[in-house]
Amino acid sequence: MLEVKNVSKKYPGSDKNAIENINLIINEGDIYGFIGPNGAGKSTTIKAIVGIHSFEGDIIFNNISIKEDPIKFKKELAYIPDNPVLYEHLSGIEYVNFILNIYGVKDKKIDDIKKLSDMFSLGDKIYDPISSYSHGMMQKISIIAALSHNPKLLVLDEPFVGLDPKATFELKETLKQLCEKEGLIVFFSSHVLDVVEKFCNKIAIIKNGAIIESGDTQVVKGEGSLEEKFMEIFNE
């Protein structure tokens, strides 16, 4: 379980909080969508969850507080930003092995990594230098590296940007299976509301730094589409 408890964040020089008293409970197996307009506080919340930003309040995953034991907390998660920054002098496979070494994973077979590479249509290009990769390929190698160490919490910011349709389909199917079979928690932000509506069993909507609605997707969106709900809220 991921618990975000009364989390607030104020940036230096600002006279108000970027996020205010964020509270979320996300259970094993949840695919949790986090939506809101630009500047609403989505990225700030995500960066607090993954330990990039300091904050007031607490964030707890499986009884581990990120404030009390940040290393142990972070070993349970993987984070893929919308614009991954990679070590371009490495090849794709070297980067994956580098990430595995950081997480202390020593028994991962090259065949397992190659299977993920083939799944996301990277194939033998995983042996090419990252400096030769397109944005979409960088996104794919970030996903492969993240999945390779078997995280229990996967945090994603616009995960489908730059991915081709096949890779998008494979990623969604893979995450669904991991959530159903292994209890993975997926928490992700996206502006593609149609994908969020179909993919997520739960969602939260953030506006001006505060959660205004959260819960089961079907309940939050009501009788119409999630896009209609979103426009109703943000056209007020």
N, C-alpha and C positions, 0 to 999 in steps of 0.2 A: 504494500500500500504506500502511495505517495501522499503526504500531507503537507499542504502549504498553509501555514498558520499565521494569520495577521501580518502578512508581509507588506512592508512599505519601503519605498526607495526614493530618496531625494538626491538629485545631482548637485554637485558643487556650483554655487552661483545662482541656483534656482530658488524662487520663493515658495514653491509648492512641490508636493510629492509627484513623481512620475507615475507611481502606482501607490494605492492607498488601501491598506487592510485587505489584501488578497487572501481569500480562503478557498482552498480546493481539497477535495478528497478523491483520489483516483485509485481504483482497486485493480488487483491482478486481472489481466485479460482485457482491460479497457483499452479501446482506441479512442482517445480523447481529443477532440478538436478545439482549438483556441482561436477565436475569431474576433475581429474588430477592425476599424479603419486604421490608416497610417497614423502613428503618433498616439495610439490609444493606450500603449503600455505592453503590448504583446512581447516584443523583443526584450524589454527590461525584465519582465517576469521570467522569460525563458533563461536569460543570463543569470538571474538570481538562482533559479533551480539548478543550473549546471555549475554554479560556483564561480562565475566570472565577476559578478557584481556583489559587493557587500550590501546588506539590507538590515532593516529592523524586522523582528519577528523570528520565525524559524521554519525550516523545511526539513522534513523527516521522511526517510525512505526505509521501510522495513525496520523501524525502530532505531535507525541511525540518523542522528542529526548532522546536517552538513556543517553546522557551527562547532559541534563538539568533536567530530571525527571526519573532517573533509576528505581525507585520502580514502578511507574505507567507504564513504558515501559515493565518491566519484568512481571507485572501482566497479560499482554496480551499474553504471550508466554509460551510454554512448550519446554523443551530441553531434548532429550534422547541421551546420549553419546553411543559410541560403546561398552563401558565396564561400565555399570552402577554400581555405588557404593551406596549401600543401608544400612539401619540400620538393621543389621541382627538379632538383639534381638527382633525386632517387627515381628508380623505376617504380611502376605500380606495385609489383610484388615486394620490392624492398620496403616500400611505405607500409604495406599491410603487415609485413613481418616486424617493422619498427613499432607499430601500434600494438601488436601482439606481445612484444617484449615489454612494453610499458605496462601492460596489464598482467604480465607474468604468465602468459599462456605459452607453454613450451611443447605441447603435444599436438598442435594443429598440423594436420597433414597438408602437403601441397595440393593433393587431389581435392581436398575440401575447399580450398581457396579457389582452385581452378574451376570447380563446379559453380561457385558463385560468379566467377568471371564469365563463364559461358552463359549462365542464366541471364546476366545483364548485358549480354552481347559485347563484352569487352574482349573475350577470347584471349588470343596470344598477345594482344596489345598490353596486357598486364605486365609484360616484360619490357615494354618500351619506357623511355624516360617520361616522367610526368610533364616535363616542359613541352612535349609534343602533343599533349592532350587538349581537346576542346573543353569548354565549360561542362558540357554534358558528361564527358568522360571523367572529368575531375569529380563530378557529383557521384558517378558510379563507383569510382575507387574509394571515395569516402564512405559510401554505403557498404561496400564489400568489407572495408576495414572495420566498420562499426559492427557489422553482423558477425564477423569472424571471432570476436572474443565473447560472444554469447551474453550480451548485456541483459539485465533484468528490467531496465528502464531505458527506453529509446526516445530521445528528445530531438525533434526535427523542426526546422524553420523553413517553410516553403520547400518541402522535400521533392516535389515533382517538377519544379522549374528546371528546364534544361534537359529533362529526360525525354527520350523518344517514347511513343505509345507502348511498345513492347516492354521496355524497361519499367515504365509506370505500372503496367499491368502486373509484371512479375513482382515488383516491390510490394504492391498492395496485397497480392495473394500470399507472398512470403510472410508479411507482417500478420495477416489474418491467422495463418497457420500457427505462427509462434505465439500469438496471443491465446488462441484456443487450446493449444497442446502444452505450452510451457509457462503460461501465465505472464508473458511479457506485457509490460505496460508501454503503450505508445502515446506520447503527448506531442501534438504538433500544431503549428500555426500555418494557416493558408488563407489566401484570398480567393481561392477557387471554391466557392460555396457549394457548387453541385457535387464536387468530390467529397467535401466534408460531410454533406448530408447523407451521401450513400455509404461512405466508408466508416464513419464514426458512430459508435453506440451512445456516446455522451459528448456534450459540447459545453463550452462556457463562452459568453459574450462579454467583452470588455469595452468600456466606454469611458473616456477621460480618466483612465487610471484605476477604474473600479469595476468589479464584476457586477453586471446588472442582471444577468440570468445565467443559470447553469442547471445541468441535469440531463436526463435522457433526451436524445436528439429529437425523437418524435414528440415529446412533451414540449420541449422548448420551442420548436418550430411551429407547433400548432397545426391547424388544418391546411395551411398553405405550404409553400416551399420555404426552405431556409433563406433563399435570396429575398423572398417577399418579406419575411420576418425581419431580416437585416435592414432592408430599405425602410420598413415601417419604423424601426427604432431610430435609425440615423437620419431620417428626414423630419423628425419631430422638431 
